[in-house]
Amino acid sequence: MKMQTPSHLVKLNQLATSWRQPANAPDRFVPGFDPNSGGEASTVLVLMESPGPATIAQGAAAISSEDNPGPTARAFRTARIESGLARHQYLRWNVIPWAVPRSPTVTDLEDARAALEQLLGVLVDVRAIVTFGTPALTGVMRHFTLSADVRVVPVLAAPHPSPANATRFEEKHRRAVSALRLAAAL
């Protein structure tokens, strides 16, 4: 029996389906959206880079969520709770919605720019974007500065929470908490 899509994810899941099966291109791995998020009513968009190994390992059941296994999701969840950003206020996603087998390149970011535009078109209540990692920040800035007729919202950047990121743990955590807290207050 197929599960019914929660109403706050209908348009988002339609986007994810279109990104999984692009016209004239091979299918791609794109996780689903977190049903415990604010979905289409989110006021804060949290952007990571691209789906990570722990998400990919979940296969067809994968969602982009702070509940995913692994240290990156755990570090983000800890910072989010400490920041006071409520779960229903935000949507966690990736600036490149599909899996890429390496660190994202400018070409990857350009290929994903239309997807970010589509996502922001659905998230009409977003008042702030918090990026985690340089590729996420670069992708958002490319969207704002290269796209026509964009709705610009404040962007806060923090280091990627992955343990592979060499930024000191205490600093990564403090910056993540601060960025999420500031975004929640907008």
Long-range contacts (C-beta under 8 A, 24 or more apart in sequence): 6-35, 6-39, 8-38, 8-39, 8-40, 8-41, 9-33, 9-35, 9-39, 9-40, 10-40, 11-40, 11-122, 12-39, 12-40, 12-91, 12-119, 12-122, 15-115, 15-118, 15-119, 15-122, 16-97, 19-97, 19-98, 19-115, 20-98, 28-98, 28-99, 29-56, 29-62, 29-98, 29-99, 30-97, 30-98, 30-99, 31-55, 31-58, 31-62, 31-63, 31-64, 32-62, 32-63, 32-64, 33-63, 33-64, 33-91, 33-93, 34-63, 34-64, 34-65, 34-66, 34-67, 34-91, 34-92, 35-63, 36-65, 36-67, 36-87, 37-65, 37-87, 37-88, 37-90, 37-91, 37-92, 38-87, 38-88, 38-89, 38-90, 38-91, 39-91, 40-122, 40-123, 40-124, 40-125, 41-88, 41-125, 42-89, 42-90, 42-91, 42-123, 42-125, 42-126, 43-89, 43-90, 43-125, 43-126, 43-127, 43-128, 43-186, 44-85, 44-89, 44-90, 44-91, 44-126, 44-127, 44-128, 44-129, 44-130, 44-180, 44-183, 44-184, 44-186, 45-90, 45-91, 45-93, 45-119, 45-120, 45-123, 45-126, 45-128, 45-129, 45-130, 46-76, 46-90, 46-91, 46-92, 46-93, 46-129, 46-130, 46-132, 46-180, 47-93, 47-94, 47-95, 47-129, 47-130, 47-131, 47-132, 47-136, 47-139, 47-140, 48-72, 48-92, 48-93, 48-94, 48-95, 48-132, 48-133, 48-136, 48-160, 49-94, 49-95, 49-96, 49-103, 49-104, 49-132, 49-133, 49-135, 49-136, 49-160, 50-94, 50-95, 50-96, 50-97, 50-98, 50-99, 50-100, 50-104, 50-108, 50-135, 51-94, 51-97, 51-98, 51-99, 52-162, 56-99, 64-92, 64-93, 64-94, 65-92, 66-92, 71-161, 71-162, 71-163, 72-160, 72-161, 72-162, 72-163, 75-161, 75-162, 75-163, 75-172, 75-173, 75-176, 76-132, 76-161, 76-176, 78-173, 79-161, 79-173, 79-176, 79-177, 79-180, 80-176, 80-180, 82-177, 83-176, 83-177, 83-178, 83-179, 83-180, 83-181, 83-184, 84-180, 84-181, 84-184, 85-180, 85-181, 85-183, 85-184, 86-184, 89-184, 90-180, 90-183, 91-123, 93-119, 94-136, 95-131, 95-135, 95-136, 95-139, 95-140, 96-135, 96-139, 103-135, 104-135, 104-139, 106-138, 108-135, 109-135, 109-138, 109-139, 109-142, 110-142, 112-139, 113-139, 113-142, 113-143, 113-146, 113-147, 116-140, 116-143, 117-143, 117-147, 117-150, 120-150, 120-151, 126-153, 127-153, 127-154, 127-183, 127-186, 128-153, 128-154, 128-155, 128-156, 128-182, 128-183, 128-186, 129-153, 129-154, 129-155, 129-156, 129-183, 130-155, 130-156, 130-157, 130-158, 130-179, 130-180, 130-183, 131-155, 131-156, 131-157, 131-158, 132-157, 132-158, 132-159, 132-160, 132-161, 132-176, 133-159, 133-160, 133-162, 133-165, 134-160, 136-160, 154-183, 154-186, 156-182, 156-183
